[in-house]
Amino acid sequence: MLLSDGYHALEHKIISGLDNTSSWTWIGEPRSLLVNGHALSMCNSSTLDTNLPSGTRCSTSCGWETFRVRPGRKYRLRVIGATTLSQMSLKLEGHNMTLFEADGTYLDPLPIENLEIAAGQRYSVLIVTPDVIPEKSSFWFNIKTIWRPVTTYGAAVWTYDTNDSTSVDKTTRPVDLNVKVALPNETFGWVGCDMSPFDKTKNPPSQDQVTRKITLIGEQVVKQKSYRWDISNTMLFGETSSSNPQVPFLVQYYMAPEDRCTPYYAAALANGGLDPVNHFYPAKLGEILDVVVQNYAGPTDQGFIEAHPWHFHGAKYWDMGAGTGNFSYEALEEIQGSAAGSPIPRDTSIVYGGPGASYTGANITSGSPGGWRLFRLSITDPGAWVVHCHLLPHMIMGMQTMLFAGAENLPALPPSFVEEFLTFNGAAVGNSTYEPMHRSYFELPVVAHGQGK
């Protein structure tokens, strides 16, 4: 079940509106919620993006996605959050769901009423069908957006293979679906504190093993007449500035002079973990980091604050827990002590807005803390790993940074590899005169690289 949200605009127009510093344009709420690419859309030809291909028209043949099932079976429904902006909640009429996997980590079976999922997250639920086809052979998934100022609804159909000629109308949404398949309000934390890993042989590093703590403060600000999300008063990406790299860090690292793009560890340690020269967070292999992502109410809209699904590239972290207010290890210990579950490895977790706020933190004063989450990360793989909010508009607006891990342990590359793959329009791309170059491996070591300072 691939969940996405539909907009009647081309990608480049959405991005240019968010990046515009003189006439900033927000993306707005989705026109439809799609399941495996299928949905009904409130399409109005007069509102279609003028940049769409000539002749684009509203379709009248769209319909809800249908899952055809048989009685007496156990189905694994793998749900994937592939949305642009929306976080969703879904529930299946007349059937129980048991959660047993999150972001590739198997869990102790956990019965759930509804599933809440954000962009970048993946879950698996078990659905057991009865031994006999029910008298009613078709059932509805009710789907809605959560943590948004306006709720958008979607649906899908769960139907049993039968010779019955009657079927549900997939071109309309039942007017009473929100009553028949009532979805609860979004909740701070959902069932996160009830999840436990199925594999009991692995445990997160203890607090005593943690090398250091890095705090990333997410806050909405106004810059150059446009809205931006910055991280700890720094914006690495999302706008034209001296800190916005024009060449990818790894490319710079291999191709620039020896004294460039190598981490200044001492300066970073004195600056909250942020390298003040390169504007990334460096870490050495073998370190164990506690990364606290802390939501703060920005100066916009009288303390504006949102829920953000944070995603780490490169390796899974241990999701240690979430709370409200300013983070402290005492608060974390209290939350863990009252939790039914235990930390799990995953790669995308929600940092919530504020306590009791369904969308904005109207009850949170500008500059005050909202929600936080602690990510415990073992540094094992060298690389330039992006850490970001998985809501694409927020990424474009600046809510992303980079963890440069084990720079001094990066493998050397042969000169031909540098020329083919790290040079813009290099041989790996190919052109009208030759096919792209293909390499499955290369010999080590060949080219030296800089050391950390």
Secondary structure as a PSIPRED ss2 file (coil, helix, strand):
# PSIPRED VFORMAT (PSIPRED V4.0)

   1 M C   1.000  0.000  0.000
   2 L E   0.000  0.000  1.000
   3 L E   0.000  0.000  1.000
   4 S E   0.000  0.000  1.000
   5 D E   0.000  0.000  1.000
   6 G E   0.000  0.000  1.000
   7 Y C   1.000  0.000  0.000
   8 H C   1.000  0.000  0.000
   9 A C   1.000  0.000  0.000
  10 L C   1.000  0.000  0.000
  11 E H   0.000  1.000  0.000
  12 H H   0.000  1.000  0.000
  13 K H   0.000  1.000  0.000
  14 I H   0.000  1.000  0.000
  15 I H   0.000  1.000  0.000
  16 S H   0.000  1.000  0.000
  17 G H   0.000  1.000  0.000
  18 L H   0.000  1.000  0.000
  19 D H   0.000  1.000  0.000
  20 N C   1.000  0.000  0.000
  21 T C   1.000  0.000  0.000
  22 S C   1.000  0.000  0.000
  23 S C   1.000  0.000  0.000
  24 W C   1.000  0.000  0.000
  25 T C   1.000  0.000  0.000
  26 W C   1.000  0.000  0.000
  27 I C   1.000  0.000  0.000
  28 G C   1.000  0.000  0.000
  29 E C   1.000  0.000  0.000
  30 P C   1.000  0.000  0.000
  31 R C   1.000  0.000  0.000
  32 S E   0.000  0.000  1.000
  33 L E   0.000  0.000  1.000
  34 L E   0.000  0.000  1.000
  35 V E   0.000  0.000  1.000
  36 N C   1.000  0.000  0.000
  37 G C   1.000  0.000  0.000
  38 H E   0.000  0.000  1.000
  39 A C   1.000  0.000  0.000
  40 L C   1.000  0.000  0.000
  41 S C   1.000  0.000  0.000
  42 M C   1.000  0.000  0.000
  43 C C   1.000  0.000  0.000
  44 N C   1.000  0.000  0.000
  45 S H   0.000  1.000  0.000
  46 S H   0.000  1.000  0.000
  47 T H   0.000  1.000  0.000
  48 L C   1.000  0.000  0.000
  49 D C   1.000  0.000  0.000
  50 T C   1.000  0.000  0.000
  51 N C   1.000  0.000  0.000
  52 L C   1.000  0.000  0.000
  53 P C   1.000  0.000  0.000
  54 S C   1.000  0.000  0.000
  55 G C   1.000  0.000  0.000
  56 T C   1.000  0.000  0.000
  57 R C   1.000  0.000  0.000
  58 C C   1.000  0.000  0.000
  59 S C   1.000  0.000  0.000
  60 T C   1.000  0.000  0.000
  61 S C   1.000  0.000  0.000
  62 C C   1.000  0.000  0.000
  63 G C   1.000  0.000  0.000
  64 W C   1.000  0.000  0.000
  65 E C   1.000  0.000  0.000
  66 T E   0.000  0.000  1.000
  67 F E   0.000  0.000  1.000
  68 R E   0.000  0.000  1.000
  69 V E   0.000  0.000  1.000
  70 R C   1.000  0.000  0.000
  71 P C   1.000  0.000  0.000
  72 G C   1.000  0.000  0.000
  73 R C   1.000  0.000  0.000
  74 K E   0.000  0.000  1.000
  75 Y E   0.000  0.000  1.000
  76 R E   0.000  0.000  1.000
  77 L E   0.000  0.000  1.000
  78 R E   0.000  0.000  1.000
  79 V E   0.000  0.000  1.000
  80 I E   0.000  0.000  1.000
  81 G E   0.000  0.000  1.000
  82 A C   1.000  0.000  0.000
  83 T C   1.000  0.000  0.000
  84 T C   1.000  0.000  0.000
  85 L C   1.000  0.000  0.000
  86 S C   1.000  0.000  0.000
  87 Q E   0.000  0.000  1.000
  88 M E   0.000  0.000  1.000
  89 S E   0.000  0.000  1.000
  90 L E   0.000  0.000  1.000
  91 K E   0.000  0.000  1.000
  92 L E   0.000  0.000  1.000
  93 E C   1.000  0.000  0.000
  94 G C   1.000  0.000  0.000
  95 H C   1.000  0.000  0.000
  96 N C   1.000  0.000  0.000
  97 M E   0.000  0.000  1.000
  98 T E   0.000  0.000  1.000
  99 L E   0.000  0.000  1.000
 100 F E   0.000  0.000  1.000
 101 E E   0.000  0.000  1.000
 102 A E   0.000  0.000  1.000
 103 D C   1.000  0.000  0.000
 104 G C   1.000  0.000  0.000
 105 T E   0.000  0.000  1.000
 106 Y E   0.000  0.000  1.000
 107 L E   0.000  0.000  1.000
 108 D E   0.000  0.000  1.000
 109 P E   0.000  0.000  1.000
 110 L E   0.000  0.000  1.000
 111 P E   0.000  0.000  1.000
 112 I E   0.000  0.000  1.000
 113 E C   1.000  0.000  0.000
 114 N C   1.000  0.000  0.000
 115 L E   0.000  0.000  1.000
 116 E E   0.000  0.000  1.000
 117 I E   0.000  0.000  1.000
 118 A C   1.000  0.000  0.000
 119 A C   1.000  0.000  0.000
 120 G C   1.000  0.000  0.000
 121 Q C   1.000  0.000  0.000
 122 R E   0.000  0.000  1.000
 123 Y E   0.000  0.000  1.000
 124 S E   0.000  0.000  1.000
 125 V E   0.000  0.000  1.000
 126 L E   0.000  0.000  1.000
 127 I E   0.000  0.000  1.000
 128 V E   0.000  0.000  1.000
 129 T C   1.000  0.000  0.000
 130 P C   1.000  0.000  0.000
 131 D C   1.000  0.000  0.000
 132 V C   1.000  0.000  0.000
 133 I C   1.000  0.000  0.000
 134 P C   1.000  0.000  0.000
 135 E C   1.000  0.000  0.000
 136 K C   1.000  0.000  0.000
 137 S C   1.000  0.000  0.000
 138 S E   0.000  0.000  1.000
 139 F E   0.000  0.000  1.000
 140 W E   0.000  0.000  1.000
 141 F E   0.000  0.000  1.000
 142 N E   0.000  0.000  1.000
 143 I E   0.000  0.000  1.000
 144 K E   0.000  0.000  1.000
 145 T E   0.000  0.000  1.000
 146 I E   0.000  0.000  1.000
 147 W C   1.000  0.000  0.000
 148 R C   1.000  0.000  0.000
 149 P C   1.000  0.000  0.000
 150 V C   1.000  0.000  0.000
 151 T C   1.000  0.000  0.000
 152 T C   1.000  0.000  0.000
 153 Y E   0.000  0.000  1.000
 154 G E   0.000  0.000  1.000
 155 A E   0.000  0.000  1.000
 156 A E   0.000  0.000  1.000
 157 V E   0.000  0.000  1.000
 158 W E   0.000  0.000  1.000
 159 T E   0.000  0.000  1.000
 160 Y E   0.000  0.000  1.000
 161 D C   1.000  0.000  0.000
 162 T C   1.000  0.000  0.000
 163 N C   1.000  0.000  0.000
 164 D C   1.000  0.000  0.000
 165 S C   1.000  0.000  0.000
 166 T C   1.000  0.000  0.000
 167 S C   1.000  0.000  0.000
 168 V C   1.000  0.000  0.000
 169 D C   1.000  0.000  0.000
 170 K C   1.000  0.000  0.000
 171 T C   1.000  0.000  0.000
 172 T C   1.000  0.000  0.000
 173 R C   1.000  0.000  0.000
 174 P C   1.000  0.000  0.000
 175 V C   1.000  0.000  0.000
 176 D C   1.000  0.000  0.000
 177 L H   0.000  1.000  0.000
 178 N H   0.000  1.000  0.000
 179 V H   0.000  1.000  0.000
 180 K H   0.000  1.000  0.000
 181 V C   1.000  0.000  0.000
 182 A C   1.000  0.000  0.000
 183 L C   1.000  0.000  0.000
 184 P C   1.000  0.000  0.000
 185 N C   1.000  0.000  0.000
 186 E C   1.000  0.000  0.000
 187 T C   1.000  0.000  0.000
 188 F C   1.000  0.000  0.000
 189 G C   1.000  0.000  0.000
 190 W C   1.000  0.000  0.000
 191 V C   1.000  0.000  0.000
 192 G H   0.000  1.000  0.000
 193 C H   0.000  1.000  0.000
 194 D H   0.000  1.000  0.000
 195 M C   1.000  0.000  0.000
 196 S C   1.000  0.000  0.000
 197 P E   0.000  0.000  1.000
 198 F C   1.000  0.000  0.000
 199 D C   1.000  0.000  0.000
 200 K C   1.000  0.000  0.000
 201 T C   1.000  0.000  0.000
 202 K C   1.000  0.000  0.000
 203 N C   1.000  0.000  0.000
 204 P C   1.000  0.000  0.000
 205 P C   1.000  0.000  0.000
 206 S C   1.000  0.000  0.000
 207 Q H   0.000  1.000  0.000
 208 D H   0.000  1.000  0.000
 209 Q H   0.000  1.000  0.000
 210 V C   1.000  0.000  0.000
 211 T C   1.000  0.000  0.000
 212 R E   0.000  0.000  1.000
 213 K E   0.000  0.000  1.000
 214 I E   0.000  0.000  1.000
 215 T E   0.000  0.000  1.000
 216 L E   0.000  0.000  1.000
 217 I E   0.000  0.000  1.000
 218 G E   0.000  0.000  1.000
 219 E E   0.000  0.000  1.000
 220 Q E   0.000  0.000  1.000
 221 V E   0.000  0.000  1.000
 222 V E   0.000  0.000  1.000
 223 K E   0.000  0.000  1.000
 224 Q C   1.000  0.000  0.000
 225 K C   1.000  0.000  0.000
 226 S E   0.000  0.000  1.000
 227 Y E   0.000  0.000  1.000
 228 R E   0.000  0.000  1.000
 229 W E   0.000  0.000  1.000
 230 D E   0.000  0.000  1.000
 231 I E   0.000  0.000  1.000
 232 S C   1.000  0.000  0.000
 233 N C   1.000  0.000  0.000
 234 T E   0.000  0.000  1.000
 235 M C   1.000  0.000  0.000
 236 L C   1.000  0.000  0.000
 237 F C   1.000  0.000  0.000
 238 G C   1.000  0.000  0.000
 239 E C   1.000  0.000  0.000
 240 T C   1.000  0.000  0.000
 241 S C   1.000  0.000  0.000
 242 S C   1.000  0.000  0.000
 243 S C   1.000  0.000  0.000
 244 N C   1.000  0.000  0.000
 245 P C   1.000  0.000  0.000
 246 Q C   1.000  0.000  0.000
 247 V C   1.000  0.000  0.000
 248 P C   1.000  0.000  0.000
 249 F H   0.000  1.000  0.000
 250 L H   0.000  1.000  0.000
 251 V H   0.000  1.000  0.000
 252 Q H   0.000  1.000  0.000
 253 Y H   0.000  1.000  0.000
 254 Y H   0.000  1.000  0.000
 255 M H   0.000  1.000  0.000
 256 A C   1.000  0.000  0.000
 257 P C   1.000  0.000  0.000
 258 E C   1.000  0.000  0.000
 259 D C   1.000  0.000  0.000
 260 R C   1.000  0.000  0.000
 261 C C   1.000  0.000  0.000
 262 T C   1.000  0.000  0.000
 263 P C   1.000  0.000  0.000
 264 Y C   1.000  0.000  0.000
 265 Y H   0.000  1.000  0.000
 266 A H   0.000  1.000  0.000
 267 A H   0.000  1.000  0.000
 268 A H   0.000  1.000  0.000
 269 L H   0.000  1.000  0.000
 270 A C   1.000  0.000  0.000
 271 N C   1.000  0.000  0.000
 272 G C   1.000  0.000  0.000
 273 G C   1.000  0.000  0.000
 274 L C   1.000  0.000  0.000
 275 D C   1.000  0.000  0.000
 276 P C   1.000  0.000  0.000
 277 V C   1.000  0.000  0.000
 278 N C   1.000  0.000  0.000
 279 H C   1.000  0.000  0.000
 280 F C   1.000  0.000  0.000
 281 Y E   0.000  0.000  1.000
 282 P E   0.000  0.000  1.000
 283 A E   0.000  0.000  1.000
 284 K C   1.000  0.000  0.000
 285 L C   1.000  0.000  0.000
 286 G C   1.000  0.000  0.000
 287 E C   1.000  0.000  0.000
 288 I E   0.000  0.000  1.000
 289 L E   0.000  0.000  1.000
 290 D E   0.000  0.000  1.000
 291 V E   0.000  0.000  1.000
 292 V E   0.000  0.000  1.000
 293 V E   0.000  0.000  1.000
 294 Q E   0.000  0.000  1.000
 295 N E   0.000  0.000  1.000
 296 Y E   0.000  0.000  1.000
 297 A C   1.000  0.000  0.000
 298 G E   0.000  0.000  1.000
 299 P C   1.000  0.000  0.000
 300 T C   1.000  0.000  0.000
 301 D C   1.000  0.000  0.000
 302 Q C   1.000  0.000  0.000
 303 G C   1.000  0.000  0.000
 304 F E   0.000  0.000  1.000
 305 I C   1.000  0.000  0.000
 306 E C   1.000  0.000  0.000
 307 A C   1.000  0.000  0.000
 308 H E   0.000  0.000  1.000
 309 P E   0.000  0.000  1.000
 310 W E   0.000  0.000  1.000
 311 H E   0.000  0.000  1.000
 312 F E   0.000  0.000  1.000
 313 H C   1.000  0.000  0.000
 314 G C   1.000  0.000  0.000
 315 A C   1.000  0.000  0.000
 316 K C   1.000  0.000  0.000
 317 Y E   0.000  0.000  1.000
 318 W E   0.000  0.000  1.000
 319 D E   0.000  0.000  1.000
 320 M E   0.000  0.000  1.000
 321 G E   0.000  0.000  1.000
 322 A E   0.000  0.000  1.000
 323 G E   0.000  0.000  1.000
 324 T E   0.000  0.000  1.000
 325 G C   1.000  0.000  0.000
 326 N C   1.000  0.000  0.000
 327 F C   1.000  0.000  0.000
 328 S C   1.000  0.000  0.000
 329 Y H   0.000  1.000  0.000
 330 E H   0.000  1.000  0.000
 331 A H   0.000  1.000  0.000
 332 L H   0.000  1.000  0.000
 333 E H   0.000  1.000  0.000
 334 E H   0.000  1.000  0.000
 335 I H   0.000  1.000  0.000
 336 Q H   0.000  1.000  0.000
 337 G H   0.000  1.000  0.000
 338 S H   0.000  1.000  0.000
 339 A C   1.000  0.000  0.000
 340 A C   1.000  0.000  0.000
 341 G C   1.000  0.000  0.000
 342 S C   1.000  0.000  0.000
 343 P C   1.000  0.000  0.000
 344 I E   0.000  0.000  1.000
 345 P E   0.000  0.000  1.000
 346 R E   0.000  0.000  1.000
 347 D C   1.000  0.000  0.000
 348 T E   0.000  0.000  1.000
 349 S E   0.000  0.000  1.000
 350 I E   0.000  0.000  1.000
 351 V E   0.000  0.000  1.000
 352 Y C   1.000  0.000  0.000
 353 G C   1.000  0.000  0.000
 354 G C   1.000  0.000  0.000
 355 P C   1.000  0.000  0.000
 356 G C   1.000  0.000  0.000
 357 A C   1.000  0.000  0.000
 358 S C   1.000  0.000  0.000
 359 Y C   1.000  0.000  0.000
 360 T C   1.000  0.000  0.000
 361 G C   1.000  0.000  0.000
 362 A C   1.000  0.000  0.000
 363 N C   1.000  0.000  0.000
 364 I C   1.000  0.000  0.000
 365 T C   1.000  0.000  0.000
 366 S C   1.000  0.000  0.000
 367 G C   1.000  0.000  0.000
 368 S C   1.000  0.000  0.000
 369 P E   0.000  0.000  1.000
 370 G E   0.000  0.000  1.000
 371 G E   0.000  0.000  1.000
 372 W E   0.000  0.000  1.000
 373 R E   0.000  0.000  1.000
 374 L E   0.000  0.000  1.000
 375 F E   0.000  0.000  1.000
 376 R E   0.000  0.000  1.000
 377 L E   0.000  0.000  1.000
 378 S E   0.000  0.000  1.000
 379 I C   1.000  0.000  0.000
 380 T C   1.000  0.000  0.000
 381 D C   1.000  0.000  0.000
 382 P C   1.000  0.000  0.000
 383 G E   0.000  0.000  1.000
 384 A E   0.000  0.000  1.000
 385 W E   0.000  0.000  1.000
 386 V E   0.000  0.000  1.000
 387 V E   0.000  0.000  1.000
 388 H E   0.000  0.000  1.000
 389 C E   0.000  0.000  1.000
 390 H C   1.000  0.000  0.000
 391 L C   1.000  0.000  0.000
 392 L H   0.000  1.000  0.000
 393 P H   0.000  1.000  0.000
 394 H H   0.000  1.000  0.000
 395 M H   0.000  1.000  0.000
 396 I H   0.000  1.000  0.000
 397 M C   1.000  0.000  0.000
 398 G C   1.000  0.000  0.000
 399 M C   1.000  0.000  0.000
 400 Q E   0.000  0.000  1.000
 401 T E   0.000  0.000  1.000
 402 M E   0.000  0.000  1.000
 403 L E   0.000  0.000  1.000
 404 F E   0.000  0.000  1.000
 405 A E   0.000  0.000  1.000
 406 G C   1.000  0.000  0.000
 407 A H   0.000  1.000  0.000
 408 E H   0.000  1.000  0.000
 409 N H   0.000  1.000  0.000
 410 L C   1.000  0.000  0.000
 411 P C   1.000  0.000  0.000
 412 A C   1.000  0.000  0.000
 413 L C   1.000  0.000  0.000
 414 P C   1.000  0.000  0.000
 415 P H   0.000  1.000  0.000
 416 S H   0.000  1.000  0.000
 417 F H   0.000  1.000  0.000
 418 V H   0.000  1.000  0.000
 419 E H   0.000  1.000  0.000
 420 E H   0.000  1.000  0.000
 421 F H   0.000  1.000  0.000
 422 L H   0.000  1.000  0.000
 423 T C   1.000  0.000  0.000
 424 F C   1.000  0.000  0.000
 425 N C   1.000  0.000  0.000
 426 G C   1.000  0.000  0.000
 427 A C   1.000  0.000  0.000
 428 A C   1.000  0.000  0.000
 429 V C   1.000  0.000  0.000
 430 G C   1.000  0.000  0.000
 431 N C   1.000  0.000  0.000
 432 S C   1.000  0.000  0.000
 433 T C   1.000  0.000  0.000
 434 Y C   1.000  0.000  0.000
 435 E C   1.000  0.000  0.000
 436 P C   1.000  0.000  0.000
 437 M C   1.000  0.000  0.000
 438 H C   1.000  0.000  0.000
 439 R C   1.000  0.000  0.000
 440 S C   1.000  0.000  0.000
 441 Y C   1.000  0.000  0.000
 442 F C   1.000  0.000  0.000
 443 E C   1.000  0.000  0.000
 444 L C   1.000  0.000  0.000
 445 P C   1.000  0.000  0.000
 446 V C   1.000  0.000  0.000
 447 V C   1.000  0.000  0.000
 448 A C   1.000  0.000  0.000
 449 H C   1.000  0.000  0.000
 450 G C   1.000  0.000  0.000
 451 Q C   1.000  0.000  0.000
 452 G C   1.000  0.000  0.000
 453 K C   1.000  0.000  0.000
